[in-house]
Amino acid sequence: SAEGAEAKHYQESGLPQRAPNSMNNYGLVLNEVGMRFVFDALLRGFILGIGARLFGDDAVREKELDGVDLQTEDWGGSTLTSHHTFIVRYSPDEDRHLDMHVDECDVTFNFGLTDSSGFEGSDLAICGMFGSAEHRKHIHTYKHLKGRCVVHSGKRRHGALNITAGERASLIMWTKSFAFRQTEAYKKRWGPRAQIEKESGDPDRVCLSQTHDRDYHKWARKS
């Protein structure tokens, strides 16, 4: 994509930069190259409305789509005010995959930038919510499409599977609601007071995290 190519050019320029986040090594933090105000406007004009319908308060959040229960919760989608926006890049000789994790945000927006014919693998594997009994149960595997955005709670476990050919890039907005983070509902789900359910059954192999799971090797050997 043009966006991914420009990010790569910037990374090769020698200009000041840092890794997009603590897990990705290749990409670009767009907030730090003069584009914060662009994405501020995008958040206010478009992203906030989508966040509210999917992860907002009970008054505005959609409960079902085409008769299917969306099973979403209020994660501050109605009051998103802050974002960390960046591009990440995957290829067989750079970052090949992204280990299972949750995001440092409340609602994540993941925009595909690369035509699906330009890469193989690198699907997005989606598992359960942090703290739930099913947090290491596989729910869905998504094939990235250029121009399509995946929206999910930042505290839903997910990861990128191995890329086997080509190169894939995504533009990601980590959005936060500081107002929601002050509520009791938030504190019960994240942080030192989070209520953690007992895990239900054996974890699914794809949902294991080598970085975050102390019992990773135990279950990886059994798979």
N, C-alpha and C positions, 0 to 999 in steps of 0.2 A: 504494500500500500504506500501511497505518497507520504502519509503521516509516519509510518514505520521507517521509511527511507530517510526522511528528514531527521527523525530521532537518532538513527544510526549515524548520519553525517555529523550531527552535533556531538555524539559520543566520541567520534573519531577526531574531532577538531582540536582537542586539548583544552577547551574552555572549561571553567569550573563546573563540577557536577558531582553528584553522589548517586549511589545505587537507589533504585525506585523504592525499595523497602528492605527489610532485614533478610528476606529469603530470595529475592531476585537480584542477579548481578548485572543483567543487560537490559537497558531501557533508558528512560529519561523522566525526571520529575518535571512535568509541564508547569507547575506552579512557580518553579524557580528560573524559568527562561522567558519571563514576561507574559505568560498566558493565564495567570491566576484570575485576572479580571474577566477574561473570556468565559472561564468556567464558573466564576461567581454568577455571571448573568445567566448561563445555562442552568445552573442550580435553581436560581430564583424563578426563571421563566418556564422551565419545563420539568426538570428533575424532581423538584419539590412536589409537584402535582402527582407524578407517578409514584413517588415514595409514599405519599399520603394514601393513595388508593390501595397500595399493596401492604404497607407496614405502618399506616397511620392509626389514629385513635378510632374507637368504635363508631363514631359518628360518620366517618368518611371511608373507612376501610371496606373494600369489597370482600365478601365472605365466600363467594363461589363464582365460577366461570363456566358457562355452558352446563350448569347443573352439577359441576364438580366442586367439592369443598376445597378451598385453597389452603386451609389449615395454616393461615398466617396469623401473626400476633402484632401487637403494637410495639414497634421498635423505634418510635420517635419519628416516623416518616412524615408526620404532619408538621414537624418543627425543625427540619434539617437546616442548619445554618453554616456548616463548615465542611470543607472538603480537602482531601489530598488526592491530586489527580496526576496520573503518570502513565507512561507506556512501558509495557514489558515485552520482551522478545525471547522466543524459544527457537533453538535449532540443535541438531545432533552434536555440533561441536562447541556449543555454548551452554546455556541452561537447557538441559534436556527435559526436565520435568519440574514440578513443584510439589513438594511433600504435603501431605494432608495437614490442614491448619484451619484456624479461624482468623478473621481479619480484625485489624485495629480500627474498627468503625462500627456504625450501627446499621447502615444499609449500603450494600455494594452494588455498583453499576459497572458491568463488564461488557464493553463494546468490541466486537470483532472487527479487526482492520484488514485481515488477509483473506483473499479469495480461497475457498476451501480446496481448490485445485492446486494451490501452492504449497501444500504441506500434507503429511500423513501422520496420523496419531495426534497426540497433544489434546485429547478430549478432556473435557471438564467433568470430573467425577464428583458427585454431590452425595453427601451422607447426612447424618442427623444433626440436631441442634446441640450445641454445647450444654452440658448438664443433664440432658435427657437420657433415659434408659436406652434409647436407640441411637446415641450419638455416633457409634461406629457401625451402623447399619447402612448399607448402600441403598440409595433411593433412585438415582438416575444418572446416566452418563450422557453428556451433551456434546454434540459436534459443533464447533464454532462456525458461524456463518458471517461473512463480511456484511457489516451494516446492521446486524442484529445485536440487541443488548440483553444480557442475562441480568436479572435483578434478584438479589437474595439478601437475607439477613447476614450481617457481618459475622454473626456468631454461629452460622451453619458451617459445619466441617466440610471442606472441599479441597481439591487439589487438581493439578494438571498431570495427566498421564504422559508417558514417554513420547516424545516426537521422534519419528523414525526417518523422516525425509523432509526436505524443504525448510521453510522458516515461517513462523507464525507470530503475529503481534496483536496485542490487545491494548485498548485505552481503558483505564480503570479509574473510577471515581470512588474513593472511600468517603462516605458522607457521615456526619455526626450531628446529633441533636444534644446540645449541652443542657437544654431544658429537661429532656427525657432522662438524662443521666443523673439528675437530682431526685428522681422519683423512687419510691419504694419498689415499684415493679422492676425497674432496672437493677437495683441493688440485690434483688432476690435472684436475678439471672446471671449476674456477672460481678466479679470482684470477691473480696474476702467473705461476704455474706451470702454468696450464691448458694442456692439449694440444689445439690447434686443428687440425682436419682441413681439407684443401683442399676448397673448395666444389665440389660436383658439379653441373655444368651451369649454365644460366642460372637466376637466381632467379625465383620466381613473383611477379607484380606485387603481389598482395595481401599478400605477406610482406615487402615493402620497408618500411623505416623512414626517414622523412624526418629524424627526430631522431638516429638512431644509425648510419645507413649513409653512409659517405663517398662511395659511388658511387651514391647514390639517384637523382640527376638523370640519370646515364648510363642506368640501366635504366628509369627512369620514362618517358623519351623514347621508348624502344624499344617500350614496351607499347602 
